[in-house]
Amino acid sequence: MASCYDDKGKLYLSEVNTLDVSLNKVYSVRLDKDTTVTIIPQLSQSLQENEDNLEYTWLHSTTNHNFYGHGKFDTDLIGTEFKFSYRS
């Protein structure tokens, strides 16, 4: 004997907003006197038309490693705006 169970539960699935970030070039800079670095990322989202839902964090690593998501490293918060600009 076999039967099927009629699931009467309500399962609601929501789409997840994915964010793609890219840069026009790789930035490796040795700062000298009067050096200005400006970084403007290109962003696209799957569910949003603008960037009003985003917050920005620019970090400076005092180590010579890719630090994000790899444990605790010494970092300094150096910006919270979309466009990052630094002048030495």
C-alpha positions in Angstrom: 0.0 0.0 0.0 1.3 3.5 -0.8 0.1 7.0 -0.3 1.2 10.6 -0.7 1.2 13.2 2.0 -0.5 16.4 1.1 1.7 19.1 2.6 -0.5 21.9 3.9 2.4 24.0 5.2 3.1 27.4 3.8 6.6 27.8 2.6 7.6 31.3 1.5 10.8 31.8 -0.3 12.3 35.2 -0.9 14.8 36.1 -3.5 18.2 37.2 -2.3 19.6 40.5 -3.5 23.0 39.7 -5.0 25.7 42.4 -5.3 28.4 42.4 -7.9 31.4 44.7 -7.3 34.2 45.4 -9.9 37.0 47.9 -10.3 38.4 49.2 -13.6 41.9 48.4 -12.5 43.9 46.9 -9.7 45.2 49.4 -7.3 48.7 49.0 -5.9 50.1 52.4 -4.8 53.1 53.5 -2.9 52.1 56.9 -1.5 54.6 59.7 -2.0 54.2 63.4 -1.2 51.1 64.8 -2.9 49.8 61.5 -4.1 46.0 61.2 -4.5 44.3 57.8 -4.9 40.6 57.7 -6.0 38.7 54.4 -6.2 35.2 54.3 -7.8 33.7 50.8 -7.8 31.1 49.6 -10.3 28.1 48.1 -8.6 25.1 46.1 -9.8 22.4 44.4 -7.8 19.9 41.8 -8.8 16.9 43.3 -6.9 17.6 47.0 -6.6 17.8 49.8 -9.1 20.0 52.2 -7.1 22.4 52.1 -4.2 20.2 53.6 -1.5 20.1 50.3 0.4 23.9 50.0 0.7 26.5 51.1 3.2 30.2 51.5 2.4 33.3 50.6 4.4 36.8 51.2 3.2 39.5 49.6 5.4 43.3 50.0 5.4 45.2 46.9 6.4 48.4 47.3 8.3 49.5 43.8 7.3 50.5 42.8 3.8 47.7 40.2 3.3 44.2 40.0 2.0 42.6 40.4 5.4 38.8 40.3 4.9 37.2 37.2 6.2 40.5 35.6 7.2 40.7 36.1 11.0 41.7 39.1 12.9 44.1 41.6 11.3 44.9 45.1 12.2 42.8 47.4 10.1 41.8 51.1 10.2 38.5 52.4 9.0 39.4 55.1 6.4 36.1 55.8 4.6 32.4 55.3 4.5 31.4 56.9 1.2 30.8 55.2 -2.2 33.8 56.9 -3.8 37.1 56.6 -1.9 39.6 59.3 -2.2 42.9 59.6 -0.2 45.6 62.3 -0.5 48.9 61.8 1.2 
